[in-house]
Amino acid sequence: MANEALRVAMAEAGETVESLAEKVRVHPKTTARWLAVGHIPHPRTRVAVAKILCRDAADLWPEPFRRRDLPWFRPWAELEQDAIGIRWYEPLLVPGLLQTEGYARAVLGTGGLLPPSEVDLIVASRLERQAVLGRDAPPQLVTVIDEVVLRRLVGDPAVMSGQLTHLAAVAEWEHVQVRVIPADSPWHTGLAGPFVLGRLPDGTELAYLDNQLRGQIVTDPVDVASLGHRWESVTGEALPQRRSIELIREVATTWT
């Protein structure tokens, strides 16, 4: 059977097996195999092909995306699972890979913007994503958060206590770092918004940006480098790992 969605998209974009292969830097035989159902490219290649063809990767290869993430988040969720290194800055929330179920549910359920059924699906997907940290060869995860994340009430005090206890415990893992920027630090460039930097096994660097409506994957090397400079800025403001863990535990006691 043929991948009809891919064949039509290539035809409409004026792409041949050879031209598409050249643009994504693979052998034409590899591209030809994608036209058969069941032959699915590497996650980062799916993203590149979808961009060239002006399609959603989930429309071209639906199998890997039959999960519970929001459609616009699926490509990053796939790349996240493939990454060997993740650097994540969050000024307002605990990063999703480190959230407890109660905290995630409280964040997504606030304001009634999402129906309960959708909240359930997204929370379940978020918890599934966290399994990447427990695999045999997990990515190196380095996160930086502002102290306000520890002190802003999400849900109720019990939710906050559980979340911070979990955060401090995970921060003790060898492949996880959680660093905190003190509340009395001056304004820094990271406050312009959250961002994530991911490194793939072949050394490719990508980034993810989020906003009120949806997120976007950043692949342009110049833009990724700019976010790398912002990362250096926020890490320069953060406390060392051990002191950060101590602060998380201190604040956790205020929620009990």
N, C-alpha and C positions, 0 to 999 in steps of 0.2 A: 504493500500500500504506500501511496505517496503522501507526503506532507503537503496537502493542497494549499493550506494557508500560507506556507512559506513560498511555494511555487508562484502563487498569485501575487504575493507581495513583491517578490523579485521582478516579476514581469511588469508590474505597475511602476516600479522604481527604475526600470530599465537596466537591471543588474543581471549579469550572467554568472554562472558558476565560477568562471575565471575572474571576473571583475570583483565579485564579492570576496573571493578568496584573497585577492591581492589587498583589498582594503582592510581585512581583519587579520592578515598575515598568517594564513594557513595554506596548506596545499589544496589545489582544486579538488582532488579526490575526497578530501575531508568535507568540503562544502557540498559536493555531490551526495555524500552519504546523508547529510542533513535532510535531503529531500525525501528520504525514506522515513516512514513513521517508526519511532523508537530510537532513532539516532539523534541524540540531544547534545548540543555543544556545552562546553565548560561555561559556568555561570557568567564570567566576565565577557566571554565571547557572545553569549546570548544578548547581553546588554548592548554590545557594540553593533551586532547585526540589527537588532531592533531599532537602534538609533539611525542607522544607514537607511533602513527600509521604512522609517517613519511609522513604526508599528509598536504595539505593546508586546514585550517578550512573551507574556502570558498568552497572547493570541497566536503566536507562532509555535510555541512549545508549551501547551497547557499542562502537561503531566507534572513537571516539578512545582507548578504553582497551585496545584489543587490542595491548598492549605488554607489556614484561616486568617492570614494577614490581609490587611487592606490592599486592594489591587496595586496602588501606586507604591506600596512598601515592599512588595514581593521581590523585585530584583535585588534590592539591598539585603533583604533577609537571606537570599541565596548567596550573595557575595560574603556576607558576614560569616556564614558557615564554612567558607573556603579560606578565610583569612588566617594568616599566621601571626598577625599583630594588629591590635586595635587600640587606637588612642581616642579617648572620648571626653569631651568637655561639656558639662551641663551646669548652667548657672541657676536653674530653678527646680530641677527634679533629680531624683536618683536615676542614673542610667538604667534603661530598660533591662539589660542583661543582669542587673543586680537587684531588681525590684522583687519584693515578696508578692504573693498573690493578693493579699489584703491591700497593699499599697497600690498596686496596679489597678485593682478594681475601683479603689477610691478615686484615683486620678481620672480614669476613663468614665466613671459614673457621675462625676461632678457636673452640675448644671443641667443634667438630663439631655445633653446634646446627642447622645447615642442611645438607642433602645437597649433594654437589658439583654436581649438575645445577642446583639452585636458586641456588647461589652464582654459577655461570656466567651464569645469566639476569639476576640482579640486577646483577652487575658490568657486563654488556653494556649494560643499561638506564642505569646510572649514567654510563657513558662517553658514551652517546647524549645524555643530558641536558646534558652539558658543551658540546655544540655551540652552545648558546644564547650562550655567551661569544664565539663566533667569527663570529656573524652580522653583517650590515651595520649594524644598529642594536641593539647588545647592551645589556642592562640594566647599570646602574651597580651593581657588586657591592662591598660593603664588608664585610669579615669581621674579627672579633676572636677571637683564640685565646689560650689561656694558654700560657706558656712550656713547661709540662710536656708539651704536645702535641708539641713539637719534640724532647723528650728521652726520652719513653717509647718503648721498643722495640715496634714493630709489625712482625711478620714477622721479618726479619733485618736486619743493618746495611746490606746492599745496598739493601733496600727503603726504609729510612729515608733513606739518602743520595739515592736517586733522587727520593723524595717531596719532600724539602726543597729540592733543586736545582730541581725543577719549581715548587714553591711560590714560591721567590724570583724565578724567571723570570716567572711569571704576574703576580706583584705589581708588575712593571714596566709592565704594560699600563696604558694611560690610563684604562680604565674599571674597573680592579680595584684594590682596596686590601686589604692584609693587614696588620693591626696586632697586635702581641703584648703581652700583659700580663706583665710581668716576674715571675719566680718569687718574688721577695722582696716583692711587693705584699701588703698585708694582705687579709683576707677581704673579698669584695665580693658584692653581690647576685646577680651573674651565676653564681656557683658553685652556685646552687640548681638550675641545669640549662640545657641549650642551648635556643635559640629562634631563629626566623627571622621577620623582618618583610619583607613584600612590598608594593610599591606598584604598582597597575595604571594603565594609561593614563588612566583617568578620575579618578584621584586616590584611588580606594578603597584603604584600608590593610587588609591581612590579616596573620595570623600563623600560624606552624606550630610546634607543640610535639611533642617526641618523648619516648618513655619505653621501658622494657624490652620492652614488648609491641607497641605500635603508636603511631602519631602521630595528631594531630588538628589540624584547621584551626580557627583562632579568628577569628570575624567580629564579635563583640560590640565596639562601639567603646570601651567602658570598659576591657575586658580588653586590647584592642590598645594603648590609651593607656598602660595600666599597664606593658606590655612595652616601650613606647617610653621610659618613664622608666628602666627597667632598662638599656635600651640606652645611654642617656646616662651611666649609672653605669659601665658596663663600658668605654665609650670613654674616659671620664675617667681610667681606670687604665692604659690602653694607651699604649705608646710611639708616637711619631710614625711615619709611614709609612717614611721613609728609615732611621731607626734600627732599625725592625722588620725590614726587609729585610737590613740588616747582621747582625742577630742571627741570623736564619734561616740566612744563609750561614756564619756562625761555627759554629753548631751542626752544620750539614751536614758540615763538615770532621771533626767528631768521630766520624762514622759511617763514615768511609772507612778 
